[in-house]
Amino acid sequence: MTDDKLLNKYEELKKYLGSFGKVAVAFSSGVDSTFLLYAAKEALGDNVLALTASSCSFPVRELKETKAFCEEHGIRQIIVESEELSIEGFSHNPKNRCYLCKRELFQKFRDVTEREGIKEIVEGSNLDDNGDYRPGLMAVAELGIQSPLRTIGFTKNEIRMMSKHLGLPTWEKQSFACLSSRFPYGEEITEKKLGMVDTAEQYLLDMGFHQLRVRIHGNVARIELDPSEFGKFMEEDVRTKVYDMFKKTGFAYVALDIKGYRTGSMNETLNDTSADK
């Protein structure tokens, strides 16, 4: 059951969004941005615009989900073509890759909102995002993008709880980050490798695994799963199917990370001296 404190916080969020008059929401169909877009729709009605990026690092399944959600709730949506691989330096996967991407993407969003006569753009980072290395938030700040969920003080768990209360299908959806986050810093990002990761992750999702990542290290796939699903993965039939499918996808080796799924695992090497080499 959702307590009064959380319900009051949600009302505070709607009041905050309503103060903008008109707003554009950066919408990816993830847990956070879906919750934010729904709140904005409740607060502002038709004075809400959903902005969604389309690129090779954004899975097709996610793009389809954004369209379906906007159609269901009567929200106008604009798809913005944003090809990260064309950004100078991005494909080399530097430590500030996310900054380069967010800076370019939100500038394109700004161009759209200026044409639409909308002053404010909001994005869905939450309070828990303050604890990890997230250079993309620097770009958000530089461009004056608002982060209502952080401003009001929503945690990821609170967003899930409130999303369940509101009947949003994303309340138990796995966390998602763009496919470029599956590469170690310094490893070249290519459209082919992004496609390999997307295909591999979709296969695991179709098999019924929930929270996961397929990290790519050269020709090695490192699978991160919730430890509760290790048992299922280790069944011989499952392991064989995964191995065969990943080989067909283009991976030479397939490994299971015994630490399990965690966000930002590629950031674990940032303090290593070897990470700069």
C-alpha positions as CSV (number, residue, x, y, z in Angstrom):
1,M,0.0,0.0,0.0
2,T,1.2,3.5,-0.9
3,D,1.5,5.7,2.2
4,D,0.3,9.3,2.6
5,K,3.8,10.7,2.6
6,L,4.5,9.2,-0.9
7,L,1.1,10.3,-2.2
8,N,1.8,13.9,-1.0
9,K,5.2,13.8,-2.7
10,Y,3.5,12.8,-5.9
11,E,1.0,15.8,-5.6
12,E,4.1,18.0,-5.0
13,L,5.6,16.7,-8.2
14,K,2.4,17.4,-10.2
15,K,2.3,20.9,-8.7
16,Y,5.9,21.5,-9.6
17,L,5.3,20.3,-13.2
18,G,2.1,22.3,-13.5
19,S,4.0,25.5,-12.7
20,F,5.7,25.3,-16.1
21,G,2.5,25.8,-18.0
22,K,3.9,23.8,-20.9
23,V,6.6,21.1,-20.8
24,A,8.5,18.7,-23.0
25,V,9.5,15.3,-21.4
26,A,12.6,13.4,-22.5
27,F,10.9,10.0,-22.8
28,S,12.6,6.6,-23.2
29,S,9.9,4.2,-21.9
30,G,12.0,3.5,-18.8
31,V,10.7,3.3,-15.3
32,D,11.6,6.9,-14.4
33,S,10.7,8.8,-17.7
34,T,7.4,6.9,-17.9
35,F,6.4,7.9,-14.4
36,L,7.5,11.5,-15.1
37,L,5.6,11.7,-18.3
38,Y,2.4,10.3,-16.7
39,A,2.7,12.9,-13.9
40,A,3.2,15.7,-16.4
41,K,0.1,14.5,-18.4
42,E,-1.9,14.6,-15.2
43,A,-0.6,18.0,-14.3
44,L,-0.8,19.7,-17.7
45,G,-3.1,17.7,-19.9
46,D,-2.5,18.5,-23.6
47,N,0.3,21.0,-22.8
48,V,2.8,18.1,-22.6
49,L,5.1,16.9,-25.4
50,A,7.1,13.7,-25.3
51,L,10.5,13.8,-27.0
52,T,12.1,10.5,-27.8
53,A,15.5,9.8,-29.4
54,S,15.9,7.2,-32.2
55,S,19.4,5.8,-32.7
56,C,21.3,2.5,-33.0
57,S,22.0,2.5,-29.3
58,F,18.3,2.6,-28.4
59,P,16.6,-0.8,-28.8
60,V,13.7,-1.0,-31.2
61,R,11.6,-2.6,-28.5
62,E,12.0,0.5,-26.4
63,L,11.1,2.8,-29.2
64,K,7.9,0.8,-29.9
65,E,7.0,1.0,-26.2
66,T,7.3,4.8,-26.2
67,K,4.9,5.0,-29.2
68,A,2.4,2.7,-27.6
69,F,2.4,4.5,-24.3
70,C,1.9,7.9,-25.9
71,E,-0.9,6.6,-28.1
72,E,-2.7,5.0,-25.1
73,H,-2.5,8.2,-23.1
74,G,-3.1,10.7,-25.8
75,I,0.3,12.3,-25.5
76,R,1.8,14.0,-28.6
77,Q,5.2,12.6,-29.3
78,I,8.1,13.7,-31.6
79,I,10.8,11.3,-32.5
80,V,14.2,12.9,-32.8
81,E,16.9,11.2,-34.9
82,S,20.1,11.2,-32.9
83,E,23.0,9.2,-34.2
84,E,25.6,9.1,-31.4
85,L,28.3,7.5,-33.6
86,S,28.5,10.7,-35.7
87,I,29.5,12.7,-32.7
88,E,33.3,13.4,-32.8
89,G,35.1,11.2,-30.3
90,F,32.0,9.2,-29.2
91,S,32.9,5.9,-30.9
92,H,36.2,5.8,-29.0
93,N,34.1,5.5,-25.9
94,P,35.9,8.0,-23.6
95,K,35.0,8.4,-20.0
96,N,32.8,11.4,-20.8
97,R,30.9,9.5,-23.5
98,C,27.6,10.0,-21.8
99,Y,28.3,13.8,-21.6
100,L,29.0,14.0,-25.4
101,C,25.8,12.1,-26.1
102,K,23.5,13.9,-23.7
103,R,24.9,17.3,-24.8
104,E,24.1,16.6,-28.5
105,L,20.7,15.0,-27.8
106,F,19.3,17.6,-25.5
107,Q,20.5,20.4,-27.8
108,K,18.4,18.7,-30.5
109,F,15.5,18.6,-28.1
110,R,16.1,22.3,-27.4
111,D,15.8,23.0,-31.1
112,V,12.4,21.2,-31.2
113,T,11.0,23.0,-28.1
114,E,12.0,26.4,-29.5
115,R,10.0,25.7,-32.6
116,E,7.1,24.4,-30.5
117,G,7.1,27.4,-28.1
118,I,8.0,25.3,-25.1
119,K,10.4,26.8,-22.6
120,E,11.1,23.9,-20.2
121,I,12.4,20.4,-20.9
122,V,12.4,17.8,-18.1
123,E,14.3,14.5,-17.8
124,G,13.9,11.5,-15.5
125,S,17.0,11.1,-13.4
126,N,16.1,10.3,-9.7
127,L,17.8,10.8,-6.3
128,D,19.7,7.5,-6.6
129,D,21.5,8.7,-9.7
130,N,23.5,11.2,-7.5
131,G,25.6,8.3,-6.2
132,D,27.2,7.0,-9.4
133,Y,29.5,8.5,-12.1
134,R,27.1,10.1,-14.5
135,P,28.7,12.7,-16.7
136,G,25.5,13.1,-18.6
137,L,24.0,15.0,-15.7
138,M,26.6,17.7,-16.3
139,A,25.2,18.2,-19.8
140,V,21.7,18.3,-18.4
141,A,22.8,21.1,-16.0
142,E,24.7,23.1,-18.6
143,L,21.7,23.2,-20.9
144,G,19.2,24.1,-18.2
145,I,17.2,20.9,-18.4
146,Q,15.1,20.3,-15.3
147,S,15.2,17.1,-13.2
148,P,11.9,17.1,-11.3
149,L,12.3,13.7,-9.7
150,R,15.6,14.7,-8.1
151,T,14.2,18.2,-7.2
152,I,11.2,16.7,-5.4
153,G,13.4,13.9,-4.0
154,F,12.1,10.7,-5.5
155,T,14.2,7.5,-5.1
156,K,14.0,4.6,-7.6
157,N,12.0,2.5,-5.1
158,E,9.5,5.3,-4.5
159,I,9.1,5.7,-8.3
160,R,8.3,2.0,-8.6
161,M,5.9,2.0,-5.7
162,M,4.0,5.0,-7.0
163,S,4.0,3.6,-10.6
164,K,2.4,0.4,-9.2
165,H,-0.2,2.5,-7.4
166,L,-0.9,4.4,-10.6
167,G,-1.2,1.2,-12.6
168,L,1.8,2.0,-14.9
169,P,3.1,-1.2,-16.6
170,T,6.7,-0.1,-16.0
171,W,6.6,-0.4,-12.2
172,E,8.5,-3.7,-12.3
173,K,10.3,-3.1,-15.6
174,Q,14.0,-3.8,-15.6
175,S,16.3,-0.9,-15.4
176,F,17.7,0.2,-18.7
177,A,20.6,2.3,-20.0
178,C,21.6,2.9,-23.6
179,L,23.5,0.1,-25.3
180,S,26.7,2.1,-25.4
181,S,27.0,1.6,-21.7
182,R,27.8,-2.1,-22.3
183,F,31.3,-1.2,-23.6
184,P,34.4,-0.8,-21.5
185,Y,35.8,2.7,-21.6
186,G,38.2,2.9,-24.5
187,E,36.8,0.1,-26.5
188,E,35.5,1.2,-29.9
189,I,31.7,1.4,-30.2
190,T,30.4,0.3,-33.6
191,E,26.9,-0.2,-35.0
192,K,27.6,-3.9,-35.5
193,K,28.6,-4.4,-31.9
194,L,25.6,-2.4,-30.7
195,G,23.4,-4.8,-32.8
196,M,25.1,-7.8,-31.2
197,V,24.4,-6.6,-27.7
198,D,20.8,-5.7,-28.6
199,T,20.1,-9.1,-30.1
200,A,21.8,-10.9,-27.2
201,E,19.8,-9.0,-24.5
202,Q,16.6,-9.4,-26.3
203,Y,17.2,-13.2,-26.5
204,L,17.7,-13.4,-22.8
205,L,14.6,-11.3,-22.1
206,D,12.6,-13.5,-24.4
207,M,13.8,-16.5,-22.4
208,G,12.2,-15.0,-19.3
209,F,15.2,-13.4,-17.6
210,H,14.3,-10.1,-16.0
211,Q,17.1,-7.7,-14.8
212,L,20.2,-8.2,-17.0
213,R,23.0,-6.7,-19.0
214,V,25.2,-8.1,-21.8
215,R,28.5,-6.4,-21.5
216,I,30.9,-6.7,-24.5
217,H,34.6,-7.1,-24.1
218,G,36.1,-7.5,-27.5
219,N,34.7,-10.8,-28.7
220,V,33.5,-11.8,-25.2
221,A,30.0,-11.4,-23.9
222,R,29.8,-11.0,-20.1
223,I,26.3,-11.6,-18.9
224,E,25.1,-10.0,-15.7
225,L,21.9,-11.5,-14.2
226,D,20.2,-11.1,-10.9
227,P,21.7,-13.8,-8.7
228,S,18.2,-15.2,-8.1
229,E,18.2,-16.3,-11.7
230,F,21.6,-18.0,-11.7
231,G,19.9,-21.4,-11.1
232,K,17.8,-21.1,-14.2
233,F,20.7,-19.9,-16.3
234,M,22.9,-22.9,-15.2
235,E,20.4,-25.5,-16.5
236,E,22.1,-27.3,-19.2
237,D,19.4,-26.7,-21.8
238,V,19.4,-23.0,-21.1
239,R,23.2,-22.6,-21.1
240,T,23.4,-24.5,-24.4
241,K,20.7,-22.4,-26.1
242,V,22.3,-19.1,-24.9
243,Y,25.8,-20.2,-26.0
244,D,24.6,-21.3,-29.4
245,M,22.6,-18.1,-29.9
246,F,25.4,-15.8,-28.8
247,K,27.9,-17.6,-31.1
248,K,25.5,-17.0,-34.0
249,T,25.3,-13.4,-33.0
250,G,29.0,-13.0,-33.3
251,F,30.5,-13.6,-29.9
252,A,33.5,-16.0,-29.6
253,Y,33.1,-16.5,-25.9
254,V,30.2,-16.3,-23.4
255,A,30.7,-15.8,-19.7
256,L,28.4,-15.3,-16.7
257,D,29.5,-12.6,-14.2
258,I,29.3,-14.3,-10.8
259,K,28.8,-11.0,-9.0
260,G,25.6,-10.5,-10.8
261,Y,23.7,-7.6,-12.2
262,R,24.6,-4.1,-10.9
263,T,24.3,-0.7,-12.5
264,G,27.4,1.1,-13.7
265,S,29.7,-2.0,-13.6
266,M,31.8,-0.4,-16.3
267,N,32.6,2.4,-13.9
268,E,34.3,-0.1,-11.5
269,T,37.6,0.3,-13.4
270,L,37.6,4.2,-13.3
271,N,39.9,4.2,-10.3
272,D,42.2,1.6,-11.7
273,T,45.5,2.9,-13.2
274,S,44.9,0.4,-16.0
275,A,41.7,2.2,-17.0
276,D,43.7,5.0,-18.5
277,K,45.8,2.7,-20.7
